[in-house]
Amino acid sequence: MASTDGHPGNGGGNHGGGDQSARRRPPEWADGLKQLYDSVVEEALPDSFKDLIDRLDAIPPARGRDGGK
């Protein structure tokens, strides 16, 4: 099969052909989303959430699917 983009063996289609610049350049909103994500990740965990996790960790796990009955 002859290549449609001038590269041997590519054959066009969706197997690596297409606009390479669209894959290298992130969308316009990506930087803002990354900044928002990073700010949320850097936030400290609230004490109330830490307390909840500690209380849940103190509960022994149930045995089986029926809760040990």
Beta strands, then each sheet from edge to edge (+ up, - down):
end
